Amino acid sequence: MPDLRADAALAVDLVREAAALAARTRSGGLEVTRKTSGSDIVTQADTAAERLVVERLAAERPEDAIMGEEGTVRPGTSGRTWVIDPVDGTYNFARGSDWWCTALALHDEDDVLLGAVHHPASLRTWVGGPDLPSTCDGVPLAPLPDTPREARCAVTYLHPPLWTGEVGDAFARALGEVGTLRMLGSGTMDCTAIAAGQWDVLFQHSVADWDRLPGAAIVRGAGGDSVVVSAGGVDWTVTGAPAAVSDVSAALLARG
């Protein structure tokens, strides 16, 4: 079984290479295809970047399973799975915003082991996990701040049709535990900002593993928490500084 630091080094190489490929593809023009809604889209950059990661993982970690957002499902025998998000924030990416990244996570049957994220606009790379202290470009991240409730900044996304009903009610309860809110369009990039101490907590419902695990691993490697709680008929991911995660989770569950 490879050493975790060797896995981390491989993950860093992969997210840098895949993000660079996606950025080059965008500069040449994109073909945008709608998936489930007008904001849920895919481009040829997503599929090309995922293919690059899959091919290298198949060569260097042949016993590991692979799951990618753009359809890759490859079984393995090691009990470990690599989860790929070739472009997290595809809507931003396709509209010319730089709040997007390439993300990768590795998990076993018990927990996430590591996450790696590369942000091409700033050329920064994060890697870390529960047993791998998180770094940005090799520099250890500082402990997360314990921001008072009234000053906390949350990052999230909620589709407009869900502002009412049970989901909207749960969302409103969570808002009572923070002072301000941002919706930026890339949950994994939001998590890197939380790990850097810029924001305090992310909460969002119905988050797939490729959207959840890379950022959660990095926040946990910086001393934060990440949990999944059920409220309003959906599962919410809550990731950030421990006190903020505890408060938001309790609020979601209050009548969930």
N, C-alpha and C positions, 0 to 999 in steps of 0.2 A: 504494500500500500504506500503511495507517495507521501512524503512528508508534507504537512499542511503549508509550510512556507514555500515548498516547491510548487504546490497547487496555487498559492497566492501569486507567485512570480509568473506562472503560466497565465493565470487569469488577467493579470495586469497587461501582459503582452497582447492577449486576445482582445481585450476591450479597446486598447489603443489602436490596434490594427483595424478592427471592425469599424470603429468610429471614424477613422481616417478614410476608409473606403466609403462609408456613408456620406461623409462631407464632400468627397470628390464627386460622388454620384449626384448629389444635390446641385453642385455647381454646373453640371452638364444638363440640367433640366429633369424634372420628375414626372413620372406617370402615376397619377393618384387614383386608387381604387377604393370605393366605399365598402366597408365590411358590414357593420350592424347599424350604423347611423351616419349622419352627415359629418360628425366629428370623430368617428371611429374609422380610421383610414389606414391604408398600407401603400407603400411605394416600392419601386424596384430597389431602392437603397436598403430597405428593411430586409428584403429577401436575400440580397447579395451579401449583406453583412452577416446574417444568420448562417448562410451557407459557408462563409469563410470560417466562422467559429466551429461549426459542426465538423468540417473537414479536418481541422487541426486537432480537435478533441478526439475524433475517431482514430487519428494516428497516434496521439500521445497518451490518451487515457482510454484505450480500447475496451476495458472492462467496465467503465462507468456508463450509466444511462445518460441520455440527453433529452431535454424537453425545451422546445423553442416556441416563442409566441407565434411565429409564422408557419407553424405546422409540423416542425420536426418532432418526431417521437421515436427514440431509439432505445431499445432495452439494453440492460447491462447485467452483469453478474456480481458486481462489487458491493451492492447495497448503497451506492452513492449515485447522485443524480446532479448533473449540471443543468441549470435553468438559464435560458438566454432571452434577453430583451435587446434585440439588435438596435432599435431606436426607441428609447422611452421618451414620449412626448412627440409622437409622429405628427400630430396636428400642428404643433408649434414648428416642427422641422419643415413641414410642407408649406407653411405660411411665411417662412423666412426668419422666424424667431430663433435665437440661440439657446433657449432654455430647453435643451434636449441632451441626451447622453446615450452611450451604449453601456449596458449593464449585464452582469453575469453573477450567478450565485452557485454555490456547491452545497448540497445538503445530503445527510445520510438518513437512516430510518428514524432517527430520534430528533434531529435539530439541524438548523442551518449551520454550516461550518465557516463559510466565508462569503463575502460579497466583494465585487470589484466594479468600479464605475469610472468611465472616462468622459470628460466634458471637453469636446474639441474647441469650443470658443475660447476657453481659458487655458487649454492644454494641461489641465489638472487631472490627476488620477487618484482615486481613493481605493483603499483596500482594507479589509478588517473583518472581524467576526467575534463571537463570544469568547473564544480562546486565542484570539489573534488581535492584539491592540491595534486600533485603526490608525491609519496614517493618510496623509495627503502628500503625494510626491515624496514619500519616504520620511516625512516629518510627523512625529506623533501628534495626535489631536489633543487639545486641552480638555480637561473635564467639562462636562456640560454644565451650563449655568442653572441655578435653581431660581428661575424668574418668578416673582410674585404673580399670583393669579391675574390681577388687574392689568399687568404689563405683558402677559404672555401673548405671543403671536402664534396662531395656528395656521397650518396650510392644509388644504383639502380640495376636493372637487365634488360637486353634486349636480347631476343632470337636472336642468330646469324643471322637467315634469315632476320631479320628486321632492320639490320644496314643500309640498303639502302631504297630508296623510301620515301614516306611522313612521315612515322614514324621515320625513320632514320634522316630525315632532322629536325624534331621537337626535337629529342634527341640531335642532334648536337647544335641546338640553345640553349638548356638548359645548355649544357656543357660550353657555353660561360660565364655563370654566376658563375662558380666555378673554383677553382684552381687545384683540384685533384679529383680523382674518385676511389671508391671501389665497388666491386661486391662480396658480402659475402654469399648470398644465403638464408637469412632469413630476410624478410622485417620487421617483428615485432621486432626481435633482433636489427636490424639496428635502429629502432625507440627508443628502450631503450637506445642505445648508443647516439643518438641525444639528448634525454632527459637528459642524464648525461653530455652533453657538449663535447663528444668525436668527433662526426661528426656534420654537420650543417644542411643538408637538404637531404631528400629522394625524388626522383621522379621516378615514374614507371607507365606504362600504363596497363589498363585492370586488375585492382586489385579487387578481390572479397571482400565482406564485412568482411569475417573472416580473410583476410590478411591485411585489411585496418584499421578497426575500433579499435582493441585493442591498436595498437601502436599510432594511431592518438589521442586517448583519453588521453594516458599518456603524449604525447608531449604537448597537449593542457593544461593539468593539470600542466605542468611545465612552462606555459607562451608562448608556441609556437602556431603555426597555422597549419591547415590542410585543403586543398581545393582540389576540383576535377575540372579540366579544360579539354575541348575538343580541341585536336589539331592533325592534321595528320590523321583524321578519327577514333581516339580512345580517350578514356577518361584517363587522367593522374591524379594520386594522387600525390600531392606535400605536404610534411609534414616537418616541422622543425622550425628553428628560423624565426621570422616574416619577417625580411628584405630579407632573402634568399628565403623564400616562395614567396614573392612578385616579386622578380627579376626573379626567374625561371619560375613562372607562366606567367609573361609578355613575356618572351622569347619564351615559348611554343606557346603563342597566336599570336606572331608577324606576322606569315603568316599561322596560323593554320586554 
